[in-house]
Amino acid sequence: MCGSCRDGIGSFNTQKHEIPSMLNSKLTIQSLDIPSQDDGDTKKADHITISVVPHQSAKPTFSQIYSRIGCLCSKKLYKKRTEVLSLFFPRHTFVPALFEDCGCIVFDSTYGKEYGIFTSPNWPVPYEDNIRCILYTFISGENYIINIIFEEFDLGKTNLECKFGDYVKLYLHLKEPLINQNTTHNTFLCGKLSDIQQTHYSSGNALVFEFHTDWRQGNNTGFRGTFRFISKSLFQTSGELISENTCDYRFVSGRSNQSRGRFFSPQYPSTYPKNVDCTYRFMGKENESVKIIFEQVRLQTNDLSCLNNPDKIEIHDGNSVKDPVIGELCNSNTFKEIVSTGPDLYILFQSRSHFPSQGFKATFLFQEDSKFGGDMETPSMEPDRRKLFQDTTTSGPTPPCWKFFDSDTSKNDTFASPRYPEPYPTDVHCVYHFTGRGRERVQILFTDFDLNVPSEGVKECQGPVDMMMVFITINGQKERLNNFCGNNLPPQLMSNGPSMTVEFKSYQSPSSVKGFRAIYRFVTNFGITAGVQDPQQGSICFLVTLTFAYFDVEGVSPCTTDLASDFVEFSNFRTVDRKIPRHCGGKKPKIIESDGDFFRVAFKSNGKFDGTGFEAFYQFRNFVDPLTVKRISGAENLPCSNLHTHLLLFLTSLWLMVL
């Protein structure tokens, strides 16, 4: 439509510019100055006419008129553009762009074009320096959004935040295709393709990005990308919006075909707003449960667990935030499945970060519950779980001893190899699939394990050897947790979610082996039998001392996410305590002592590597130590809480002086 003013190109550099399919009116603009590229002189346009051809259609939209009138560059042209737009839209206030001499390029869907290509000036030849600004403006139809993808990207990078030097500045949340100095931007892009997020979406039918270069001359080629106009209907939440001014939804089973559907974070697939609380309440029938599959979760990525993450999703097993939490999601996840224990489910999405991400998309299904006599194989939006398991573990025919254990039938029981304690058959393939619900996890403890070992021995349970394989689900995919063979008793196993699968294969069966026997349990306490989960603040007259007897937590110091590390984190507060470093690896931490009456230990594992964990002993020690703490006169008559406050103040002052 129009290009950079530096090249002397403008929307109105012809004798006549028509706006088809618009109102029956006519406006003449005369004697306009358009800057040229040559030594500051100006071009004279003696007569430029904007004519509006009569048409039977309704009044044109703002986007149609703006895209036809175009991006005018000089001050005089900008002023006339404002006058033209004001004729059609008298209630609008039109403000200047970032700079009135910005060049601009408009891509719209007026002639049915749904996709296209955009590039930086002269791409792939290196771009010029001192480009003050070129605005790339994308305008779709009313019920569409814009998707842009940078396929090539090479801009000079002079600082980490990209706010200076050469950059692309994105505006994704526009109500109209106009920006000025006060318009809020979403992000800056600079550097190489590997430095940026390539894909971006608008939240409405307009998207603008600014291209700017500074005085430094480089050999950077700029960018090349594609754009596409996408229907908003693909990202509409199926539920009932409770209030137009909120993002709270209600889903009622059987109402308006809401037995299944989809729901999204606000403005998805564009970035979600800052500081929002969105609720999604699912209300099933008495004999139903709610199955949720988070197909994709992309929240602000950082090195914190969900306990301290500013952006997170909480899933409550009931109809309010007061009900138990059965799932918590943050950072990035794919194909995370949650099933309620009853007919209701409550989801809370919170955004508190300064740099929101894309959000989430999910599906829901009200399914008839097996514990009320329903069919466990209720059709769902996902592939059949038995077929899915066959496809993602081992190929071949259906195993002859395929067994399912669900927590509705029994919370704990035993399972064993065929014919146990007699020798198991030759060439057998057994699958044991465990499925819990809500907060439940699967715990397996082996009481006997005796598999055949070839005379030449085995290495890491590989090859044609009798073995047991254990699978869990990570990001929607079946992942092998470990292989076990021989006659060493395996360690106890704990699933990372409500399901776990065990496979047993045999190739030979000497008369001397018995097979295996194990106890399974569906637990909600992670198998931790001592203490109480999530305790309230304890006695305020004691300190906490931790001594580790065993420590094997996969990771490399400093135990950060970019090192793919699991970690144990200690804190004197309910948030992160920067004073105490994280611990990972195989070296036991030294004795750790709290500063006060409250102490928290957080353990976080990822989906990459695993270890056997840790064992620690805790002790509550009296706060007052006469050998190291000066007695305060009259302290005998102080309440315990006041004594605690005085001692903390004394110790804090001493610590500051030492620093």
N, C-alpha and C positions, 0 to 999 in steps of 0.2 A: 504494500500500500504506500508506504513512504519510508525513506531511508535517513541517513545521517545528514544533518545540516552542513557538516563539514564538506560533504560532496556536492552541495548545492541542490540536493534533491528534496522535494516537498510534495505534499498532496496536491497543491494548487499551482503547479508549474505548467499547466496546460491552459489553453484558451477557454475551455469549458469543462466543468466537472459536474456530472449528474449524479443525483441520488435516486435510483430507481425505486419504484413501489412505495412512494411516500406521499406527503401531503401536497395539495394543490396550492403551492405558493412559490414565490420567487424572490431571491435576494441577490443583489449585485454588489460585489466588492471591487473597488477600483484602486489603482496605484498603490500596490503593496510592495514592500522591500523584502527580498529574500537574500540572506547572506550567501555569498559564494565562497569558493575555496581560494579565489585569487586575491591576494594582498588587501583584503579588507574592503574591496569595492562591493557595490550592491548591484543586483539585477533589478530591472524595472519590469513589472508585469502590468502593462497598461490596462488590461481589462480581464478580470477573472469572474466567471459567472458560476454560481451554484444554483442549479435549477432543480425543482422538485416536480417529477412527472406525476400527473393525476393517476390515481389507481383506486380500485374498489375496495382494497383491503383496509383493515383497521389501522388506527394510528400506530406508527412504527415504535419499536422499542428503543430505549436509550442506546443499547449496544449497536443496533443497526445504524442509527444516525452517527454515532461516534466513529464507527469503523469506516463510514463513507467519507465523513468530513476529514478524518485522518489526524495525523500528528503534525500540527503546525509548529514551526520552529522559532520564528522571530517574534519579538514582542508584539508587533503590529498584527501579525497573523494570529497570535494567540488571543489577542483581544477580540479580533473578529470571530474566531472560532467560538469564544465564549458567548458572543452576541447571537451567533447562529443557533447554538444549542439552547440558549435561553428562550428563543422563539418557540421551540418545540416543547421545552420543559421549564416553564416559568417558575416552578417551585424548587428547582434544583439550584444549588450554589456551586459554581465551578471555580476551582482553585488551580493555580499554576502547578505544573509538574515540578520535579525536583529542581530543575533549572529550566528556564524558558527556552533555552537553545538546545535542549536535549534532542538528539535524533531518536527516531522510533520506527518500529516495524510492527505491523498489526497482522495477526492471523485470526481469521474468524470462520464461522461455519455457515456464512450466508448462502453460499452456492452449493451446499451439501457436502463440502469437503470435510471428512471426519478425522483426517490425520495428515501429517506432513513432516517436513524437515526444516530445521533452523540451524544457522551457523553464525559464528563470529565473522566480522568483516575480513574478506579475502581468504577465508579458510580454504586449504591448509597452509597458505602462506602466512608467516608470522604477522600478527596484527601490529598496528601503529602504537606509538606511545601517546600520552596526553589526550586520550579519548575521555572527555568529561563525563558523558553519559549517553548510552543508547538504551532506549526502553523497548524491550520485547513484550508486546501486549497480545495476550491470547483471550479471545472472546467466544464463548460457546453459546448454544441455545439456552433457554430459560431452565430446562430440566436436565441440564448436563453439567459435568465438571470437566476439568482439564487435567490431563496427565502428561508430564514432560519427562523425558529420559535423556540424560547426557551420555552419549555413547563414546565421544572423544572429549577429553578435557585436559588442557595444558595452559595454565595461567601462572605468571610469576608470583611467588609467595615470599613476602617479606616479613610476615609475623604470623603467629599461630592462630590468632582470631580472625585473620583475613579482613580486618576493618580498614586497613590502609594498603596502598599499593594497587595491584591489579586484582579485581574481584568481580563476582556476580552476586548481587543482592536480591533475594527472593521475597516476593509478596504473595502469600498463598491465600490469605483470608480477606478478600476484597468483596465489598457489596457492589461496587461499580468499577469499571476499568480505568480509574483515575487515581493517581498518587501524588502526594506532595511531601514537603519536609516533615510533616507531622504524622504521616502514615506509618503504622507499625509494620516493620519487616519481620520475617521469620528466621532467616539465617543468611550467612555469608558463605560463599564458596570460593576457594582458590587452591592453587597447587596442581597436583596430578590427579588422574582419574581415581587412583587408589586412596586419595585423601578425602574424597567427597562421598556423599550419598547421591547415587545416580538418579534415583526415581523420586519424583515429587508430584503431589496432587493438590489441586485447589479445593477449597471447601464450597465455593460457589461457581458461578459461570464466568469468572474473570480471574486471570493470573498474569502477573507482571514480574519481570526481572530486569534489573539494571546492570549493564555491563560498563565497567569503569577501568581505565588504565592510568597509571601515573607517568612521571617523566622518565623513569628508568627504561632504557632500551634493552630488550632481551630477544631471545630467539624462540619465544613461546608461540605456539600455533593457534591458541584459542580453543574453541569448542565446536562440536557438532552434536546435534541431538534430534530427537523425534518428538512430536506431540500428537495427542489423540484426544478426541472428545468422547466422554464416556457417560452413559445414562446414569442418573442418580438412583434409579429404581433398583440397581444392582446392590445398593448399600442401604436399603431401607429396613429398619428394625420392624419385625413382625408384630410386636406387642402394641398395647394401647398406651399412648403418651398421657401421663396423668395430668400434666400441666404444660402449657405451651412454652412457659419460661424456664422449664427445667429439663433435665435429661432423665427423669424417673419414668420407668415403664412397668406395666402390669401385664402378665401373661396368664390367661385363665384357660384351663383345659376344656376343650369342647366348644369354646366361644369363638366364632368367626374363623373356623378352621385353624385354631391355634394349638392343635395337638403337636405340631412340630414347626420349626421355622428358624429364623436367623436373628441375631442381634449384634450391635456394633457399639464401639465407643463413639462419643460425640465427634462429628465431622469426618469420621472414617471414610475413605482411606487417607485423608489429609491428617495433619497433626491435631491432637485434641487440645482444648483450651487449658489455660493455667487455672489452678485453684477451683476445681469443680468436684462435686460429689454427686455421682450418678448411681441410682439404684435400679435393679432389675428384679422384680418379685414374681416368682412362678407359683401358681396356685393350682395344684392338681386335684383329682378326685381321690376319695378315700382309699381306693385300691390301686393307686398309681404312685410311681416314683418319678423323679425328674433326672434326666440324663443330659449333661452339658458336655460339649466338646469344644474346647478353645482351639480352633484350627491354627490361629496365629496370634501371638502376643508380642508386641514390641513397645515396651515402656522405656522410660529413661534408663540407659545402661550405666551402671556404676559398680563399684566393688563392694556394695553393701548387701547384706541379706535382706529378705523381705521384711524382717523385723524393723529395720531402720530406713527402708527405701521410701522416698517421698511419693513415688507413684506406685500403686499396687492395686491388686484385685483381691477382695476377701469374699469367700463363699461360705455362707452360714447355712447350717442344716435346720431350717425352719422358716418362719415368716418375718423375722426381724433381725436387726443387728445384735440383739441380745442372745440369740441362739448360738450353739457351739460352732466354731470355725472348723470346717472340714477341708478347706483348701485355701492357699494363699499364693498368688502369682505375682512376680515382678520381673524386671529385666526382659529377657526374651525366652519364649517357650513356643512349642508347636505341638498340636494334637494332644492336649492335656485333657483327660476325661475325668469328670466328677459325677457321681451318682448319689442322690439324696437317700436318706433312710426312710423318709416318709413322703407325703404328697406335696410338701412345700419346700421352696429353696429361695434364699435371699442373697443377692450378689451386690456388693458395694465396690464401686470404682472410685478411687481417690487420686487426684492430681495435685501435687504440691511443688513440683520441680520448676526451675526457671527455664528449662529447655525441653518442652514436651516432645514426645515421639509420635509414632503413627497410631498407637492404640491397639485395639484387638478386634477380631471377628470371631464369632462363635455360633454354634448351632444348639438348639434345645429339642428335647423330645419328652413328652409325657408318655411313659410306658407302663403297661399293666404290671403290677408288682407280683413276683413269684410267691412271696410269703402270704399273699391273699388268695392263692390258688390260680394265679395267672400263668400265662405261658412265658417261660424264661426267654424264649426266642422271639420276642416281640419285634416286628420289623423295625429297622432303624435306618437313619440316613447314612450309616457307615456300613462297610462290607461285613458280611457274616463273620463273627469272631472266630469260629472254628476254621473256616476257610482261610481267613486272614492269618491265623496262627500257622496253618500248614504251609502257606506261601512264604512266611518269614522265618521259619525255623529250618526244618529238614524236609527235603522233597521225598516223594514216594507215596505209597498207599496209606490209607488211614490206619493208625496203630491198632493192634488187636486189644490192647488194654488202655483205652483212653478214658480217664476218670475226671469228673468235675467235682470240686468241693466249694460250696458257697456258704457264707456266714449265716444266711437265713436258716440253713438246715442244721448246722452245727458250728459252734464257736471254736471247738477244739476236738481233735481226734487223732488217730494214727493212720499212716499209710505205709505200705511195704512193697517190696519186689514180689513178683509172682511166686507162689508156693512157699514164701518165707514161713518158717526157718529152713525149709528144704531147699536144695539147689534150684536156682531159677533155670528156665528153659534156654536152649541155644537159639540164637538169631531171633531175639524178641525186641520189640520197640514199644515202650510204654510212655504215656504222657499223662502228667498229673497237673491239672489246671486249678488254681485257687483264686477265688474272686470274693472280695469283701465289699463293703459299701461305706460311704461317708469317710470318717477319719481312720477307719480300720486299715491296718497293714498286716502282712502275712509274716509270721515268724515260724521257722522250721528248726527243730532240734533233733539231731540224729542220736539214736540210742544204740544202733548197731550198723556196721558198714564193712562188708567183706565181699569184694569183687575179685574176679579172676585176674591174675597178673601173668603175662607170658613169661616163659623161662628167660628170655633175653632182656626182660625188664621193659619199662616204658619211660618216655621222656615227656613230661608235662601233659600226660594224658592225651597224646596225639596218636593218630593212626587207628588201625582196626583193633581197638582194645575195649573191653567192657568198661563203660563209664556212665557217669551221671552228668547232665548238663543243666544249668540253672539259668533261666531267662527272666528279665524284668523289662518294663517298658520305659523308654527314654525318648521324649519328643515324638511320641506316636509310633516309634519303631521298636520291635523286639530286639533287645541287646543281650548278648550272652554275659552273664555275671561271672561264671567260673565253670571249670570242669573238675570232676572228682573221680578218682579211680584208686585201685589197690585196696588196702585194708586199714588205712589211717582214717580215723573218725573226722569228718569235715567239721568246720566251725559252725556255730549256729548262724542261720541266715535270716535277714530281714529285708523285706521288699521296700522299694522307694515309693510305693503307692498301694492301692487296694488290691493289686493282683500280682501273681507270680506263677511261673510255669516251670515244672521239673520234667526233664526227659531222661529215660533210662534205656540204654542200648546194650545188648549182649551179642557176642560173637561165638564164644565158647562157654561151656558150663561144666567144669570138673565137679566131681562129687564132693569135693572138700569145701566148697564155698557156700555161704548161706544167702547172700544178697544183702539187703538193707532194710532197716525199719526206722521210722522217724515220727515225731510228734509235730503236728501243725497247730497253730493258734492264730486266731484273728484278734489282734491287740490294738489298743488305742494309746498305749503309753510307751511306744517304741521299744518295748521289752525292758524298760528301766523299772526294776522292782523296788528300788530304794527311793525314799523321798516322795515328794508330791510335785506333779508338774505345775509349772507357772505359779510358784508360791507367792503369797502376799508377803509384805515386809515382816521379817521375823523380829525377835527380841532386840530391842535397841541398845542392850547392854553387852553385846557380843560382837566379836570380829569373826570372819570366816577364813579358815586356813585350808588350802588344797594341796594334797600330796599325790603325785601320779605314780602308780605302780607299773603301768604299761602304757606305751604311746606309739601308735603307728597310724599316722594321718598323712595320706598321700599329698605331697606338695614340696615346693622349694621356697626357701626364705627369699623375700619377705611375705610369702603366702598370699599373693594377690591373684585376681582373676586372670590377668593376662599371662600368668605363669601356669594356668590350669591347675591351681592348687585348691585342695580342700583345706579347711583350717578350723582351729579352736580359738575363740575370741573371748576375752575377759573384760568385764566392765564393772565399775563401782556405781554405775547409773543404769537407768532403763534405756539409755541410748548408747552410742559408741563412746568408749573411753580411749582417747588417743594416747594416754600415758603408758598403757600396757600393750606391748606388741603382740601380734598374732603368733600362733605357734602351729607348725606343721612339720612333716618329716618323721624320722624315726627316733629323734633324741627327746628324752623326757624333759618337760619344763622343770625348772627349779621350784621349790616350795613357793606357792603364791598366796599372798595374804591380802584381804580386803582392807580398804581405808576406813570403812564404817560398817554399819549393821546390815547393809544390803550388798549383795554380790551376785553377778549374773555370768553364766558360762554359756556361750552360744557355739554350736557346732554346725558347720555348713559343708556339704559335699556337692560336687558337680556331677555331670554325667559322663566324665571322660575316664578317670582312673579311680581305683578304690584301694582301701587298706582295711585292716582289721579293727581299727578304732582305738579306743583308750579306756583305761580303768583308773579311777581316782578315788581317794578317800577324802572326806571333808570333816572338819572339826569346828565347832563353835567354841571360841575361846573368850574368856572374860575380858572385857574391854580394858579394865583398870589394871595396869602392870606397875607395881610399886617400885620396880628396879629402873624403869625407864621414863615414867611419867611423874612429874611433880605434883604432889597432893595440893589441892586447892582448899584453902581455909574455909570451913563451913560446908564442904562438899557432902559431908555425911547427911546433911539435912536437905540436899537438893534432890528433886525427882530424877529418875534415871535419865530421862530425855534431856534435862537441863545439863546434867553432868556430861553427857555425850556431846552437847553443843560446845561447852567450854573446852573440852579436851581437843575437839576438832579445830577450834580456833587457835589454840596453842600450837598444835602440830603444823597447821597451815602456815602460821607466821614463821616458825622455825625453818620450814622448807623453803620459803621465799628468801629468807636471809642467806641460806646456803647457796642458792642460785645466784 
